[in-house]
Amino acid sequence: MNTFTATDHLLMARALRLAERAAWTTRPNPMVGCVVAHGDEVVGEGWHQRAGGPHAEVFALRQAGARARGATAYVTLEPCAHYGRTPPCALALIEAGVARVVVAMGDPFPDVDGGGFALLREAGIEVSVGLMEDKARELNRGFLSRIERGRPFVRVKLAGSLDGRTAMANGESKWITGEAARADVQQWRARAGAILTGAATVLADDPLLTARPGEGELLPPLRVVLDAQLRTLHCARVREGDAATLYLHGPDVSAPALDDAEFSASPLLSDGRFDLHAVMALLAAHGINEVHVEAGPTLCGALLKAGLADELLLYIAPMLMGDNAKPLLAGLGIDTMAQAVPLELRDARMLGKDLRLQLQPVR
């Protein structure tokens, strides 16, 4: 059984904070941080900044130089053991002469999955695994979902009034929430691999669906439009800017040739709606770790009903819109209390005048 010291906890927490710096740039790879230290003296640190670039361990070892010999390396994810676009990080740690490696969690990616630990131990390096694993899993929940479940982590963003309404009957909805809440949404968009919406939202709002988080480097999320019959192509704002756009359409629809968009067929159910499980499998095949959903009540409700909504990000404005206004979710088919969907509150905070709730459906 591994025994971890207070210094181990302190330095792993530092490595996790470093890893999170790449939340907007490293996908589809996981976020990874590394700290190299002698006792509580840090001699090198780094994080994986973008796919195809050096991994966290390489940056930390470069900074440590000769002082890496005999040191302890704290890494938030199992060092890789395979040759991809970069050499194996496990070998880099071995060659640097570190004496001990403390890792938050193993990497379930098939080309790694225990191989990094095996290389380190074969070289006589002490390996301790499991320190702050829950926090490490939370950090890379999207990557882990894609690898372990074959689909992205799905976050459904909702904004509504105190009486659970998202727009007036005529579609008017700007603005329910204030500037602070809308700025917060941009941060969540920025960390997603894809921003997904439906045809009804595009037709009603002609949105850009871009991430504009302010300062910091950003890898633009893919914009995904579910449009079975390709009715929205005249709404061109969703194709503007640097972010790529992917239209998913029915299998019997012919896609046009557009320079500013990609098209892919996806299976439909008997009622003509998308098979949402197939949609998520397709996005996983595109390397998407996290999907941020901004759509109408029908699509959002369908994702929740299908068991695909991993998190609800709900912004509540202090106003009442009345029972003629549109609901947050539709199509759940709830008639009795026994059918009600239980939610776990993960976080609650005020953003200006609005309340933001992070909620997780209880499976």
C-alpha positions as MATLAB code, in Angstrom:
seq = 'MNTFTATDHLLMARALRLAERAAWTTRPNPMVGCVVAHGDEVVGEGWHQRAGGPHAEVFALRQAGARARGATAYVTLEPCAHYGRTPPCALALIEAGVARVVVAMGDPFPDVDGGGFALLREAGIEVSVGLMEDKARELNRGFLSRIERGRPFVRVKLAGSLDGRTAMANGESKWITGEAARADVQQWRARAGAILTGAATVLADDPLLTARPGEGELLPPLRVVLDAQLRTLHCARVREGDAATLYLHGPDVSAPALDDAEFSASPLLSDGRFDLHAVMALLAAHGINEVHVEAGPTLCGALLKAGLADELLLYIAPMLMGDNAKPLLAGLGIDTMAQAVPLELRDARMLGKDLRLQLQPVR';
ca = [
       0.000    0.000    0.000;
       1.369    3.413   -0.977;
       2.067    5.922    1.782;
       2.195    9.561    0.735;
       3.672   12.431    2.720;
       2.398   15.984    3.100;
       5.098   17.058    0.616;
       3.840   14.475   -1.877;
       0.329   15.937   -1.632;
       1.595   19.490   -1.968;
       3.656   18.790   -5.082;
       1.002   16.651   -6.768;
      -1.482   19.479   -6.226;
       1.045   21.767   -7.934;
       1.340   19.328  -10.856;
      -2.464   19.252  -11.226;
      -2.598   23.050  -11.342;
       0.090   23.041  -14.028;
      -1.846   20.475  -16.060;
      -4.961   22.634  -16.064;
      -3.094   25.450  -17.817;
      -3.523   23.517  -21.081;
      -7.296   23.137  -20.784;
      -7.806   25.166  -23.983;
      -4.926   23.838  -26.085;
      -3.972   20.194  -25.508;
      -6.951   18.280  -26.907;
      -7.422   15.572  -28.011;
      -4.584   14.649  -25.658;
      -5.105   14.665  -21.889;
      -3.948   17.501  -19.663;
      -0.780   16.466  -17.803;
       1.463   18.277  -15.343;
       4.849   17.278  -13.912;
       6.964   18.532  -11.011;
      10.526   17.328  -10.326;
      11.758   17.871   -6.789;
      14.334   16.983   -4.140;
      12.251   16.872   -0.993;
      10.177   20.047   -1.071;
      12.634   21.873   -3.366;
      11.223   22.078   -6.891;
      13.948   21.856   -9.537;
      11.769   21.524  -12.640;
       8.156   21.685  -13.721;
       6.105   21.665  -16.888;
       2.857   20.738  -18.534;
       1.752   19.242  -21.834;
       0.820   22.295  -23.868;
      -0.509   20.906  -27.159;
      -0.902   17.636  -29.043;
       2.241   16.785  -31.000;
       4.445   18.870  -28.720;
       6.665   17.792  -25.831;
       4.939   16.138  -22.895;
       4.909   17.508  -19.362;
       7.782   15.304  -18.201;
      10.055   16.586  -20.972;
       9.504   20.246  -20.035;
      10.092   19.487  -16.343;
      13.265   17.457  -16.987;
      14.658   20.135  -19.295;
      14.221   22.698  -16.539;
      15.718   20.392  -13.909;
      18.764   19.475  -15.994;
      21.351   17.485  -14.046;
      19.398   18.027  -10.829;
      16.814   15.501  -12.033;
      19.193   12.698  -10.972;
      17.999   11.204   -7.713;
      14.899   13.376   -7.663;
      11.213   12.515   -7.362;
       8.949   13.224  -10.333;
       5.288   13.957   -9.651;
       3.129   13.287  -12.710;
      -0.655   13.574  -12.969;
      -0.998   10.720  -15.501;
       1.032    7.580  -16.206;
       4.109    8.432  -18.319;
       3.698    7.139  -21.853;
       5.594    4.037  -22.959;
       5.132    4.171  -26.725;
       6.581    6.049  -29.670;
       3.980    8.381  -31.105;
       4.627   11.919  -32.260;
       7.085   12.109  -29.342;
       9.374    9.504  -27.685;
       8.220    7.674  -24.528;
       8.244    9.836  -21.409;
       8.994    6.792  -19.248;
      12.341    6.465  -21.046;
      13.053   10.170  -20.556;
      12.544    9.783  -16.807;
      14.804    6.723  -16.761;
      17.549    8.453  -18.742;
      17.351   11.513  -16.470;
      18.085    9.287  -13.479;
      15.071   10.072  -11.282;
      14.823    7.832   -8.223;
      11.081    7.878   -7.638;
       7.964    8.618   -9.668;
       4.655    9.489   -7.985;
       1.670    9.290  -10.334;
      -1.931   10.307   -9.727;
      -3.462    7.660  -11.998;
      -2.811    5.159  -14.754;
      -3.484    5.955  -18.403;
      -6.198    3.733  -19.923;
      -5.088    4.577  -23.471;
      -4.295    1.137  -24.973;
      -0.767    2.077  -26.088;
       0.109    3.023  -22.504;
      -2.160    1.261  -19.933;
       0.451    0.042  -17.465;
       3.360    0.008  -19.903;
       4.854    3.187  -18.499;
       4.812    1.823  -14.962;
       6.404   -1.431  -16.142;
       9.293    0.370  -17.870;
      10.000    2.509  -14.814;
       9.949   -0.435  -12.404;
      12.137   -2.562  -14.675;
      14.703    0.258  -14.506;
      14.681    0.083  -10.702;
      12.688    3.281  -10.172;
      10.255    3.357   -7.256;
       6.728    3.974   -8.573;
       3.810    5.051   -6.366;
       0.356    5.385   -7.916;
      -2.967    6.784   -6.742;
      -2.148   10.116   -5.094;
      -5.089   12.537   -5.640;
      -6.535   10.202   -8.257;
     -10.064   11.614   -7.947;
      -8.851   15.108   -8.811;
      -6.787   13.755  -11.704;
      -9.804   11.890  -13.116;
     -11.965   14.997  -12.798;
      -9.359   17.050  -14.656;
      -9.369   14.670  -17.639;
     -12.973   13.452  -17.480;
     -13.414   14.077  -21.197;
     -10.335   12.144  -22.297;
     -11.194    9.294  -19.925;
     -14.781    9.194  -21.170;
     -13.613    8.889  -24.784;
     -11.106    6.137  -23.997;
     -13.108    4.172  -21.421;
     -16.689    4.656  -22.678;
     -16.145    5.305  -26.369;
     -17.947    8.644  -26.229;
     -17.176   12.194  -25.095;
     -18.133   13.730  -21.782;
     -21.314   15.706  -22.481;
     -22.065   18.992  -20.741;
     -25.484   20.543  -21.383;
     -25.576   24.286  -20.798;
     -28.944   25.774  -19.850;
     -29.948   29.328  -18.965;
     -33.344   30.103  -17.567;
     -35.554   32.064  -15.240;
     -36.521   31.123  -11.688;
     -39.613   29.422  -13.102;
     -37.521   27.293  -15.470;
     -38.106   29.124  -18.754;
     -35.554   29.773  -21.479;
     -37.320   31.969  -24.034;
     -40.623   33.706  -24.609;
     -43.232   31.981  -26.764;
     -42.104   34.076  -29.766;
     -38.478   32.938  -29.267;
     -37.188   36.120  -27.613;
     -34.424   35.254  -25.136;
     -31.768   38.005  -25.144;
     -30.711   38.399  -22.527;
     -31.897   36.182  -19.693;
     -28.550   36.144  -17.887;
     -26.106   38.975  -17.275;
     -22.630   39.712  -18.584;
     -20.790   37.765  -15.878;
     -22.713   34.575  -16.627;
     -22.248   34.974  -20.377;
     -18.505   35.491  -19.894;
     -18.386   32.333  -17.767;
     -20.012   30.351  -20.578;
     -17.124   31.333  -22.847;
     -14.664   29.648  -20.469;
     -16.633   26.390  -20.663;
     -16.889   26.611  -24.440;
     -13.122   27.100  -24.658;
     -12.294   23.839  -22.861;
     -14.651   21.752  -25.018;
     -13.550   19.837  -28.077;
     -16.878   20.549  -29.735;
     -19.819   22.917  -29.291;
     -22.981   21.134  -30.377;
     -26.360   22.526  -31.327;
     -29.436   21.563  -33.307;
     -31.038   22.841  -36.469;
     -33.840   24.601  -34.572;
     -31.358   26.757  -32.653;
     -29.435   27.667  -35.808;
     -32.639   28.621  -37.612;
     -33.872   30.705  -34.689;
     -30.636   32.449  -33.655;
     -28.064   32.041  -36.472;
     -25.324   31.741  -33.774;
     -21.555   31.930  -34.205;
     -20.914   29.206  -31.594;
     -17.332   30.320  -31.086;
     -15.326   30.449  -27.871;
     -14.211   33.929  -26.870;
     -12.694   33.467  -23.409;
     -10.583   36.623  -23.366;
      -6.861   36.283  -22.652;
      -4.962   33.085  -23.409;
      -4.112   30.793  -26.278;
      -7.040   28.811  -27.632;
      -7.519   25.815  -29.914;
     -10.972   26.630  -31.370;
     -13.610   23.993  -30.593;
     -15.279   22.212  -33.491;
     -18.805   23.509  -34.149;
     -21.259   20.657  -34.678;
     -24.751   21.159  -36.088;
     -27.292   18.326  -35.988;
     -29.351   18.972  -39.103;
     -30.967   15.832  -40.490;
     -32.201   17.471  -43.699;
     -29.535   20.224  -43.977;
     -32.128   22.977  -43.623;
     -29.735   25.464  -42.011;
     -27.058   25.987  -44.668;
     -28.297   29.497  -45.429;
     -27.507   30.462  -41.815;
     -23.830   31.058  -42.437;
     -22.632   32.637  -39.170;
     -21.928   29.187  -37.754;
     -19.299   28.800  -40.499;
     -17.568   32.155  -39.892;
     -14.174   32.548  -38.234;
     -11.307   30.149  -37.588;
     -13.278   27.342  -35.957;
     -14.172   24.348  -38.119;
     -17.827   23.400  -38.631;
     -19.236   19.902  -38.975;
     -22.807   19.228  -40.118;
     -24.270   15.861  -39.194;
     -27.123   14.860  -41.494;
     -29.312   11.888  -42.315;
     -27.893    8.994  -44.334;
     -30.144    9.662  -47.337;
     -29.234   13.358  -47.686;
     -26.680   14.509  -50.258;
     -24.216   16.963  -48.757;
     -23.017   19.908  -50.863;
     -19.373   20.746  -51.408;
     -18.531   23.723  -49.193;
     -15.055   25.058  -48.524;
     -15.998   26.239  -45.031;
     -17.642   23.094  -43.612;
     -17.430   19.320  -43.292;
     -20.355   16.925  -43.590;
     -20.940   13.479  -42.164;
     -23.946   11.157  -42.264;
     -25.244    9.808  -38.987;
     -27.991    7.222  -38.353;
     -31.537    8.354  -37.654;
     -34.150    6.661  -35.495;
     -37.556    5.626  -36.804;
     -39.056    9.011  -35.841;
     -36.498   10.844  -38.006;
     -34.451   12.103  -35.081;
     -30.747   11.402  -34.654;
     -29.514    8.324  -32.870;
     -27.683   10.362  -30.235;
     -25.546    7.432  -29.095;
     -24.289    7.085  -32.671;
     -23.656   10.840  -32.799;
     -21.464   10.668  -29.718;
     -19.567    7.642  -31.033;
     -18.897    9.565  -34.249;
     -17.585   12.572  -32.306;
     -15.345   10.292  -30.245;
     -13.935    8.952  -33.517;
     -13.151   12.604  -34.366;
     -11.042   12.795  -31.180;
     -13.561   14.873  -29.238;
     -13.165   14.553  -25.468;
     -15.756   17.033  -24.225;
     -18.951   18.188  -25.909;
     -20.512   21.455  -24.785;
     -24.188   21.548  -25.772;
     -26.057   24.806  -26.387;
     -29.366   23.859  -27.915;
     -33.115   24.063  -27.535;
     -35.261   22.159  -25.019;
     -35.955   19.244  -27.385;
     -32.324   18.272  -28.040;
     -31.237   18.989  -24.458;
     -34.121   16.899  -23.151;
     -33.319   14.082  -25.563;
     -29.704   13.950  -24.400;
     -30.795   13.741  -20.772;
     -33.420   11.095  -21.528;
     -30.874    9.024  -23.474;
     -28.513    9.027  -20.492;
     -25.898   11.007  -22.413;
     -25.919   14.227  -20.368;
     -23.047   13.840  -17.909;
     -23.409   17.333  -16.487;
     -25.965   20.145  -16.539;
     -24.531   23.645  -16.351;
     -27.539   25.705  -15.298;
     -27.560   29.506  -15.071;
     -30.591   30.866  -13.216;
     -31.583   34.516  -13.597;
     -33.674   36.290  -10.928;
     -36.765   36.792  -13.063;
     -40.091   35.141  -13.856;
     -41.128   34.560  -17.482;
     -44.485   32.865  -17.075;
     -46.003   29.575  -18.160;
     -46.328   30.573  -21.826;
     -42.546   30.767  -22.162;
     -40.463   27.832  -23.391;
     -39.169   25.265  -20.852;
     -35.573   24.312  -20.077;
     -36.114   20.721  -21.227;
     -38.756   18.960  -23.301;
     -39.676   15.393  -24.098;
     -38.662   13.769  -20.825;
     -42.054   12.042  -20.499;
     -42.233   12.436  -16.731;
     -45.708   11.778  -15.293;
     -44.987   10.539  -11.756;
     -42.547   11.359   -8.982;
     -40.998    7.933   -9.478;
     -39.931    9.060  -12.976;
     -38.341   12.302  -11.774;
     -34.646   12.697  -12.618;
     -32.503   13.046   -9.468;
     -29.555   15.421   -9.711;
     -26.453   15.800   -7.570;
     -25.348   19.388   -6.923;
     -21.596   19.575   -7.578;
     -21.113   23.341   -7.305;
     -23.125   26.531   -6.815;
     -21.888   30.092   -7.175;
     -23.105   33.573   -7.931;
     -22.010   35.270  -11.154;
     -23.174   38.834  -10.942;
     -26.898   38.620  -10.305;
     -27.190   35.065  -11.636;
     -26.763   31.705   -9.935;
     -24.730   28.981  -11.646;
     -25.373   25.375  -10.703;
     -23.272   22.399  -11.796;
     -25.486   19.349  -11.615;
     -24.804   15.698  -12.311;
     -27.609   13.254  -13.118;
     -27.685   10.420  -10.598;
     -27.565    7.174  -12.593;
];
